[in-house]
Amino acid sequence: MTCFLPCRKGSERVLRKNTKPFAGRKHGLIQIKLNQLLQVKELDEIVLSTNDEEILNYAEGLNESRIILHKRNEELSSSETSTDNLVVHALSLIKEGHIMWTHTTSPFVNAETYEKVLERYQQVILEGYDSLMTTTEIFSFLWKDEKPFNYDRSKEKWPRTQTLAPVHEVNSAVFVASVDVYKKNNDRIGNTPFLYPINKLLGHDIDWPEDFVIAECIVEKGLVAL
């Protein structure tokens, strides 16, 4: 199993998002994520693709043979770069086996969670699924096109939220698929992905400045283990 960890320099919403100090960690999210990934026994390699010299220097200084550094071209590192282009990029770096795609911006997905996800992936492949992605289950009243999306008001106008069928939000914490799926679908998931729900705290994604602050508060309150 190979991990693909893309990290772009120049976040427009959170300055130096991947490397600014976070919850007492001098090197921030990249320090946390590499430490977590290096604890995952199932990972043979961690392919770190970035255009950020600060990240490259930090990762190189760890002297870990499982970390494979790739200095990404600038044309693949802008805010305009699509995930589709990164899929092609990942496939150019990882030629065989299975790929676990993850992000530094999911700091609470720790080694234990990764191991559980990978164990489940091995199981669901045998059950007929071709890939896996983590989600956050939403139990709320959702509307679309001016009508309920996930419940029937003709049966019950306001059912208990606990009885609603969950809607899965892709939290982008983990995607797992084989290289063959990447080649066939030009995607990091296949045609029949298994949806692996994780709770809101574990799936917390840092995208905006307030997300960064909230994440530090979560750590300070001892609600998660990094």
Stockholm file with secondary structure:
# STOCKHOLM 1.0

chainA/1-226         MTCFLPCRKGSERVLRKNTKPFAGRKHGLIQIKLNQLLQVKELDEIVLSTNDEEILNYAEGLNESRIILHKRNEELSSSETSTDNLVVHALSLIKEGHIMWTHTTSPFVNAETYEKVLERYQQVILEGYDSLMTTTEIFSFLWKDEKPFNYDRSKEKWPRTQTLAPVHEVNSAVFVASVDVYKKNNDRIGNTPFLYPINKLLGHDIDWPEDFVIAECIVEKGLVAL
#=GR chainA/1-226 SS CEEEEEECSCCSSSTTTTTSCBTTBTTHHHHHHHHHHHTCTTCSEEEEEESCHHHHHHHHHTCCTTEEEEECCGGGSSTTCCHHHHHHHHHHHCCSSEEEEECTTCTTCCHHHHHHHHHHHHHHHHTTCCEEEEEEEECSCCEETTEESSSCTTTCSSCCGGGSCCEEEEEEEEEEEEHHHHHHHSSSSCSSEEEEECCTTTTCCCCSHHHHHHHHHHHHTTCSCC
#=GC SS_cons         CEEEEEECSCCSSSTTTTTSCBTTBTTHHHHHHHHHHHTCTTCSEEEEEESCHHHHHHHHHTCCTTEEEEECCGGGSSTTCCHHHHHHHHHHHCCSSEEEEECTTCTTCCHHHHHHHHHHHHHHHHTTCCEEEEEEEECSCCEETTEESSSCTTTCSSCCGGGSCCEEEEEEEEEEEEHHHHHHHSSSSCSSEEEEECCTTTTCCCCSHHHHHHHHHHHHTTCSCC
//
